[in-house]
Amino acid sequence: MKTNLETKTLIEVYDPAMCCSTGVCGPDVDDSLADFANDMKWLKTEGIEVNRFNLGQEPEVFKSNPTVLSRLQKGGSDVLPIIMINGEMVSEGGYPDRRQLTEWLAMAPEKNNGVAKSSDLLNALEMAVTEGNEAGMRSLFQKGKEEGLSIEELVDSMQTGINNRQRATQATLQTANELLGVQPGACAPGSGCC
């Protein structure tokens, strides 16, 4: 399921200054950073070369890339992260999800030995988990195993779906509390918890 060496793809990520190479450290981890770090690991397993550069630790790399340097001079560090695929900038100012990455990479099955088929299945599995579609989740998980996807790939996809679902639940809860005038950690009127 690896990509051909002839069609090797290079992704370069120019991250803002972070405490570590992925930003996935400390007590308050940004979910989008964690998801993106998992997606980068997954792409590496698919044979895609991934290089990440941290502004705080590797400023010389930012200076040596004319596109990145120009964007930084015009927009400041708010333009970071900048993502380049095969030397062309495809994104700035935010971390894409797996679906966006696979679209940008144009992973056609005939070009990359079934990578697109695998990514489509993993995206569908992630969506089934996000939507709480248990039957779809079971079916896609089984199909993934039959097609030779690793348990790690399946788990990563399911974890991303769980993270998506938790974010949506948290946002709904926060909106409900705002409408009820409930402060975080307090009891809702009529809930019987007080």
N, C-alpha and C positions, 0 to 999 in steps of 0.2 A: 504494500500500500504506500510505499515511499515514492516521492516524485523522482523523475529521471534526472540524472546529473546534468544532462544537456539542457534541461529547462529549469535549472536551479533558480530559485527566486530569493531575493535578498530584501528583508524588511529592516529598516533602520528607524529606531524610535529615539527621538531627542526629547527626553523627559525634563521637566522643571527640576530645580534643586530639591532633592529628597534625602531623607536620612540614610537610605540604602539604595541598592541598584533597582529595586522594583517598587519601593514605597510601601511594601506590605510588611510593616513592622510597627512596633509601638502599641499602645493600648487602644487607639482609635484608628482602625484600618478602614480606609475608604473602600466600599464594596466594588466600585468600578475599577479601582486599581487591582484588587484581588482577582476579579473576573478577567481583567486584561492580562495579568501575569499568568493565569491558567491558560488563557488562549494562546499566549506566546509559547508556553511549554508544549501545548498540543501541536502548534504549527511546526515546532522543531521535530516532533515525532513524525510529522508528515514529510520531513526532508527539506523544509524551508529554513534558510539561514536567517537568524534573528540577531540583530545587534542593538542593544539599548545603551544610551549614553545619558548620564546624569549631569546636568549643568553645574551642580555644586561640586562634583568630583572630577569632571572631565571638560572644563570650559574650552580647552584647546581644540577639541573635536568640533565644537559649535562654531568656533572662529574659522576653522579650516573648510567648512562647507558653505559656499557662497549663498546658496538658497536659504539655509537656516540663519546665517548671519544677517542677511538682508531682512528677513522677516522679523528677527529679534530687534534690529535697529529701528524698524518701522513701527512694530506693535508692542515691543517690550516682552517681558516674560509671560504675559497673558496669552501669547500665541502658542505656548508650549502645552502639551506635547505636540511636536511636529512628527508626522509619520510619513516615511518615504518608502516606496516600493520600487526596486530596481532604479534608484536614483531620482525618481519623480515624486514630488510631494502630493500626497493624496488626502491629507487631513492636518488640521491644526486646531489647537484649543480644547481638545477633549479626547477621551479614549473610546474607540469604536467597540461595538460588541462583535461577537464571533460571526454573526451573519454579515455585518458590514465588511469585515476582513475577508471573508470568503468571496463576497461579491467583487471586492477590489482585486483580489488575486485571480479572478476569472478562472476558477478551477474547473475547467471542462474535463470530463472523464477521459476523452481521447488524448488530451494533452498531459494529464497527470495520473495515469494509471488508477482511476477509480477514486481519487481523493474527493472529487465533488460529490460522488454518490455517498461516501462516508460522511462528509460534512453535512449533506442534506439530511441524512438519517439522524446525526447528532443534533442538528438544529431542530428537527421535528421532535426528538426526544426531549430536548430542553423546553420546547413550547408546550408539550403535553404535561410536563411537570409544572410549568408556570401556570397552566390553566387548570390543574388539578384533575386532568383526564387520566384516571388510573388505568382504564382498559387500554388506551393508546400507549401509555407509559410501559405497561407490561409487554404489549405487542412489539413496540419499537426496541425495547431492551433485548428481547429474545431474538429479534431479527438482527440486531447489531452483533450479538454473540455468534449467530450463525454465519454472518458475513466476515467474522474474524476480527472485529474491533476489540481492542483490549478493554479489560474491566476498568482500567484507569481512565480511558477515554469516555466510557459510558458513565462512570461516576462523576467525572468533571462536568459532563453535559447535564447530568441530573442535579448536581450541586448548583450550577448556574441557574437552572430552573427554580430550585428551592430558594436561592437568593432573590431572584426576581419576584417570586411569590411573597416572600417575607417583606420586601420593600413595598410592594403594593398594599399588603396588610397594614404595615406601619403607617403608610400615608393615609389610608382610610381611617385608622384609629385616631391619628392626629387630627384629621379634619372633623371627625365626630366629636372629639374632645373640645376642639375650638368652638364648634357649634353649640355644645352644651355648656361652654364656659368653664370646663374642668381644667385645672392645672395639672401638669405632668405628675403622676404619682398620687393624685387625689382620687376620691371616689366620685363616680357620676351620680347625679341626683336620681333617687329612686332605685339605685342598684342594690341597696341593702348591705353594702360592705361597711358602712359607718355605724 
